[in-house]
Amino acid sequence: MNALVLYDSLGGNTEKVARRIHDTLTAGGVASELIKVAEDTELDMYAYDILCLGSPVIAWGPTNNMRDFVMKKLRAYHKDHIKPSAPLRPGKFAISFCTYSGTHIGEMEATPLTKWFSAFTAHLGCQILGEWNVVGEFHNMEDVNVNGRLGDIRGRPNDADLLEIENRVKGLLAGIAAWKG
Ligand SMILES: Cc1cc2nc3c(=O)[nH]c(=O)nc-3n(C[C@H](O)[C@H](O)[C@H](O)COP(=O)(O)O)c2cc1C
């Protein structure tokens, strides 16, 4: 089984989460690739069994590089891969993740982004296994990090946040192994 952990990160928070997902997949025997999206990123999304896509929340959406990549792939696959009703491809799974600060309206700032990722991977026929909204401090914004809707988020994602991600990945791998029998 193989996996792609494709992410963007402007200040390092989302990279920490992406790396923990990748490391846990690797430790679990999955051939995982960890790639930071760039303007010239070119990948075959159908070449992987598990797609993990993540970005920091930027105004309730992805980064520009991630948006451009996803829209480019969507246009390309619409030609002859994406069918009406988007039939499930058995054995193809996806995880959507983001980091966010939730300063004004809490987790509602993050859910549009992970839903957006899931809409993309569901178009490809993946079964969505998780939508993980991970709290991340707002870089260089001390006031915001203490007085936002989520309270004191300094230092997030912290060790506990990353351990939770690790455990979630382990749980999903156990579920896939049980499904495979
Ligand atoms: C330009 C900019 C816009 C942001 N917009 C939002 C937002 O709308 N909602 C939110 O919850 N967090 C927002 N954030 C906070 C980031 O999502 C958060 O700090 C994230 O963990 C950063 O991840 P990174 O270090 O991987 O870039 C914004 C950050 C920046 C720099």
The ligand as an ORCA input file, in Angstrom:
! r2SCAN-3c Opt
* xyz 0 1
  C      -2.615     35.450      5.680
  C      -3.198     34.525      6.714
  C      -4.563     34.323      6.773
  C      -5.118     33.470      7.734
  N      -6.471     33.287      7.753
  C      -7.010     32.480      8.704
  C      -8.433     32.304      8.765
  O      -9.206     32.833      7.962
  N      -8.922     31.494      9.722
  C      -8.116     30.863     10.628
  O      -8.636     30.146     11.485
  N      -6.761     31.018     10.606
  C      -6.204     31.811      9.659
  N      -4.838     31.982      9.620
  C      -3.998     31.287     10.617
  C      -3.332     30.043     10.025
  O      -4.274     29.202      9.388
  C      -2.644     29.234     11.125
  O      -1.730     30.038     11.815
  C      -1.939     28.010     10.561
  O      -1.649     27.102     11.573
  C      -0.653     28.372      9.838
  O      -0.081     27.212      9.308
  P       1.370     27.178      8.665
  O       2.352     27.503      9.749
  O       1.498     25.792      8.157
  O       1.398     28.184      7.547
  C      -4.275     32.810      8.667
  C      -2.883     33.020      8.600
  C      -2.358     33.861      7.652
  C      -0.863     34.066      7.625
*
